[in-house]
Amino acid sequence: MGQQESSVLKWVYNLAGPVSSLAAFLITYYLDPLNFGAQQPMAAIPAFLLSIVILIINQNISTGHEMQKASLYSDRIYEAVKDYLHVTSLGSPEKSMEYIASRIPALREVKNTSFNLEDEIERADEKFYETGSYVNATQQIALYSTKNLIWKDIGDHFALERFRSINKSSNAISKENGHNYKYKLINHNEPQINFIILEYSDGSREVLFNWDFRGLGQDPTVLISRDRQIIEMFSIHFAHLWRRASNDHDNLAVRSTSAK
């Protein structure tokens, strides 16, 4: 539809209400369906009321039409942005962890961050870290890190025990053969974004982000992207964090003491 045709239709929608309302008033007034007879001025009352009702109905129809157009336009904008950024909604953190666990056998390297704030850790535990999906994934991580999978975790003190547990399981499985599970710790006073970069054996990569339980009363919806530029952005950020992070010196000291 051309711009001129669209303008004509807009004028038709705008004029339809007043015209139909005026027509209803005149027809009702002169036909006098309520038989006011000699009291002809009284016939104007129902005619006026009917014209108002028709005007309101027409206005509602016109408003609904405009809202439908606005909604369609918003959907088009959303789709355009989503397509441009190559970002797709994956679902809840638990569902997303199931997605990752199902792909662990095909992965070559994983770079993951695990940061939480004091007021969000309880909700994160309930909805993610204490779920069967997460526990199953950590078992997979421990197992495949003794094979060809390189898994690197960066986290804070809330993640420390989880990291140590995975590391302990990897040690138990590998015995003296070693494993490729590594983790580092970082202190942070401000919120850090959580994300995980998956690299497959064929060289393809994807990043999952928006894991954070920071919306009051609203759980996150994890997003996934395979866009090269977006993945590079997160990869650079992970490299900076890894350089700034430190090893778990307490755990290293315990291992050194027990080895004597």
C-alpha positions as CSV (number, residue, x, y, z in Angstrom):
1,M,0.0,0.0,0.0
2,G,1.3,3.4,-1.1
3,Q,1.7,6.4,1.2
4,Q,-1.1,8.2,-0.6
5,E,-3.5,5.3,-0.1
6,S,-2.6,5.0,3.5
7,S,-3.3,8.7,4.1
8,V,-6.7,8.4,2.4
9,L,-7.6,5.4,4.6
10,K,-6.5,7.3,7.7
11,W,-8.9,10.2,6.8
12,V,-11.7,7.7,6.1
13,Y,-11.2,6.2,9.6
14,N,-11.1,9.7,11.2
15,L,-14.3,10.9,9.4
16,A,-16.3,7.7,9.6
17,G,-17.2,8.2,13.3
18,P,-18.5,11.8,13.2
19,V,-20.4,11.2,9.9
20,S,-22.1,8.0,11.1
21,S,-22.9,9.7,14.4
22,L,-24.5,12.7,12.7
23,A,-26.4,10.5,10.3
24,A,-27.8,8.4,13.3
25,F,-28.9,11.6,15.0
26,L,-30.8,13.0,12.0
27,I,-32.4,9.7,11.1
28,T,-33.5,9.0,14.7
29,Y,-34.7,12.5,15.2
30,Y,-36.9,12.7,12.1
31,L,-38.2,9.1,12.2
32,D,-39.1,9.5,15.9
33,P,-39.1,5.8,16.7
34,L,-40.4,6.5,20.3
35,N,-43.4,8.4,19.0
36,F,-42.9,11.7,20.9
37,G,-45.3,13.3,18.4
38,A,-46.2,16.8,19.6
39,Q,-43.2,16.8,21.9
40,Q,-40.9,16.8,18.9
41,P,-37.9,18.4,20.8
42,M,-37.9,15.4,23.1
43,A,-37.0,13.2,20.1
44,A,-33.6,14.8,20.1
45,I,-32.7,13.1,23.4
46,P,-32.6,9.5,22.1
47,A,-31.2,10.7,18.8
48,F,-28.4,12.4,20.7
49,L,-27.7,9.4,22.9
50,L,-27.6,7.1,19.9
51,S,-25.2,9.3,18.1
52,I,-22.9,9.4,21.1
53,V,-23.0,5.6,21.4
54,I,-22.1,5.2,17.7
55,L,-19.3,7.8,18.1
56,I,-17.9,5.9,21.1
57,I,-18.1,2.5,19.3
58,N,-16.4,4.0,16.2
59,Q,-13.7,5.6,18.4
60,N,-13.0,2.2,20.1
61,I,-12.7,0.5,16.7
62,S,-10.3,3.2,15.4
63,T,-8.2,3.0,18.6
64,G,-8.1,-0.8,18.4
65,H,-7.0,-0.5,14.8
66,E,-4.2,1.9,15.7
67,M,-3.1,-0.2,18.6
68,Q,-2.9,-3.3,16.3
69,K,-0.8,-1.3,13.9
70,A,1.5,-0.1,16.8
71,S,1.8,-3.7,18.1
72,L,2.7,-5.0,14.6
73,Y,5.3,-2.2,14.2
74,S,6.8,-3.1,17.6
75,D,7.0,-6.7,16.7
76,R,8.8,-5.8,13.5
77,I,11.3,-3.7,15.4
78,Y,11.9,-6.5,17.8
79,E,12.4,-9.0,15.1
80,A,14.7,-6.7,13.2
81,V,16.9,-6.1,16.4
82,K,16.9,-9.8,17.2
83,D,17.9,-10.7,13.7
84,Y,20.6,-8.0,13.6
85,L,22.2,-9.0,16.8
86,H,21.7,-12.7,16.2
87,V,20.4,-13.2,19.7
88,T,17.8,-15.9,20.6
89,S,16.0,-16.6,23.9
90,L,17.0,-20.0,25.3
91,G,14.9,-20.1,28.5
92,S,15.5,-20.3,32.2
93,P,19.0,-20.9,33.7
94,E,18.0,-24.5,34.6
95,K,16.8,-25.2,31.0
96,S,19.9,-23.6,29.6
97,M,22.1,-25.7,31.8
98,E,20.4,-28.8,30.4
99,Y,21.2,-27.5,27.0
100,I,24.9,-27.2,27.9
101,A,25.1,-30.6,29.6
102,S,23.7,-32.2,26.5
103,R,26.5,-30.7,24.4
104,I,29.4,-31.3,26.8
105,P,30.6,-34.5,24.9
106,A,31.0,-32.3,21.7
107,L,32.8,-29.4,23.4
108,R,36.5,-28.7,23.2
109,E,36.7,-25.7,25.6
110,V,34.4,-23.7,27.9
111,K,34.9,-20.4,29.6
112,N,32.4,-19.6,32.3
113,T,31.8,-16.9,34.9
114,S,29.9,-17.3,38.2
115,F,29.2,-14.0,40.0
116,N,26.4,-13.3,42.5
117,L,25.5,-10.5,44.8
118,E,24.5,-11.0,48.5
119,D,20.8,-10.4,48.0
120,E,20.5,-12.7,45.0
121,I,22.4,-15.8,46.0
122,E,19.5,-17.4,47.8
123,R,17.2,-17.1,44.8
124,A,20.1,-18.3,42.5
125,D,20.6,-21.4,44.7
126,E,16.9,-22.3,44.7
127,K,16.4,-21.8,41.0
128,F,19.7,-22.9,39.6
129,Y,22.7,-24.1,41.7
130,E,20.7,-26.6,43.8
131,T,18.7,-28.0,40.9
132,G,19.2,-31.5,39.4
133,S,20.2,-29.9,36.1
134,Y,23.1,-28.1,37.6
135,V,24.3,-31.1,39.7
136,N,24.1,-33.3,36.6
137,A,26.1,-30.8,34.5
138,T,28.9,-30.5,37.2
139,Q,29.2,-34.3,37.1
140,Q,29.6,-34.1,33.3
141,I,32.1,-31.4,33.6
142,A,34.2,-33.4,36.1
143,L,34.1,-36.5,33.8
144,Y,34.9,-34.9,30.5
145,S,37.6,-32.6,31.9
146,T,39.5,-35.8,32.5
147,K,39.3,-36.4,28.7
148,N,39.6,-33.7,26.1
149,L,37.4,-30.9,27.5
150,I,39.1,-27.8,28.9
151,W,36.8,-26.0,31.3
152,K,37.7,-22.7,32.9
153,D,35.6,-21.1,35.7
154,I,36.0,-17.7,37.2
155,G,33.9,-16.9,40.2
156,D,33.6,-15.2,43.6
157,H,33.5,-16.5,47.2
158,F,29.9,-17.7,46.6
159,A,31.2,-20.0,43.8
160,L,34.2,-21.3,45.7
161,E,32.7,-24.4,47.2
162,R,31.1,-25.4,43.9
163,F,34.4,-25.0,42.1
164,R,36.2,-27.0,44.7
165,S,33.6,-29.8,44.5
166,I,34.0,-30.0,40.7
167,N,37.8,-30.0,41.1
168,K,37.6,-32.7,43.7
169,S,35.4,-34.9,41.5
170,S,37.8,-34.4,38.6
171,N,40.8,-35.4,40.7
172,A,38.9,-38.5,41.9
173,I,38.1,-39.6,38.4
174,S,41.5,-38.9,36.9
175,K,43.5,-40.2,39.8
176,E,47.1,-39.6,38.7
177,N,46.4,-38.8,35.1
178,G,45.4,-35.2,35.6
179,H,42.5,-33.2,34.2
180,N,41.6,-30.0,32.4
181,Y,39.3,-28.4,34.9
182,K,40.7,-25.0,36.1
183,Y,39.2,-22.2,38.2
184,K,40.2,-18.8,39.5
185,L,38.7,-16.4,41.9
186,I,38.1,-12.7,41.8
187,N,36.9,-10.2,44.3
188,H,34.3,-7.8,43.0
189,N,32.5,-4.9,44.7
190,E,30.2,-4.1,41.8
191,P,28.0,-6.5,39.7
192,Q,29.8,-8.6,37.1
193,I,27.9,-10.1,34.1
194,N,27.6,-13.8,34.0
195,F,28.2,-15.6,30.7
196,I,29.5,-18.9,29.3
197,I,31.4,-19.4,26.0
198,L,31.1,-22.8,24.4
199,E,33.6,-23.9,21.8
200,Y,32.9,-27.1,19.9
201,S,35.4,-29.6,18.5
202,D,34.7,-28.3,15.0
203,G,35.7,-24.8,16.0
204,S,32.2,-23.2,16.1
205,R,31.4,-21.1,19.2
206,E,28.4,-19.7,21.0
207,V,27.8,-17.6,24.1
208,L,25.0,-17.8,26.6
209,F,24.4,-14.7,28.7
210,N,21.8,-12.9,30.9
211,W,22.0,-15.5,33.7
212,D,21.8,-13.0,36.5
213,F,19.1,-13.1,39.2
214,R,19.0,-9.4,39.7
215,G,15.5,-8.4,38.7
216,L,13.3,-8.1,41.8
217,G,10.7,-10.8,41.6
218,Q,11.8,-11.7,38.1
219,D,14.0,-14.6,37.1
220,P,16.3,-14.3,34.1
221,T,15.8,-15.6,30.6
222,V,19.1,-16.8,29.2
223,L,20.0,-15.5,25.7
224,I,22.2,-17.3,23.2
225,S,24.2,-15.9,20.3
226,R,26.5,-17.3,17.6
227,D,27.4,-14.0,16.3
228,R,31.2,-13.7,15.9
229,Q,31.5,-10.1,17.1
230,I,29.4,-10.7,20.2
231,I,31.4,-13.8,21.1
232,E,34.7,-11.9,20.6
233,M,33.4,-9.2,23.0
234,F,32.7,-11.7,25.7
235,S,36.0,-13.6,25.0
236,I,38.1,-10.4,25.5
237,H,36.2,-9.7,28.7
238,F,36.9,-13.2,30.0
239,A,40.6,-12.9,29.1
240,H,40.8,-9.7,31.2
241,L,39.0,-11.3,34.1
242,W,41.3,-14.4,33.9
243,R,44.4,-12.3,34.1
244,R,43.1,-10.4,37.1
245,A,41.8,-13.4,38.9
246,S,43.9,-15.4,41.4
247,N,44.2,-19.1,42.2
248,D,42.6,-20.8,45.2
249,H,45.7,-20.6,47.4
250,D,44.0,-22.1,50.4
251,N,43.0,-25.2,48.4
252,L,46.5,-25.5,46.9
253,A,48.0,-25.3,50.4
254,V,45.8,-28.1,51.7
255,R,46.7,-30.3,48.7
256,S,50.4,-29.6,49.2
257,T,50.2,-30.5,52.9
258,S,48.2,-33.7,52.3
259,A,50.7,-34.8,49.6
260,K,53.6,-34.8,52.1
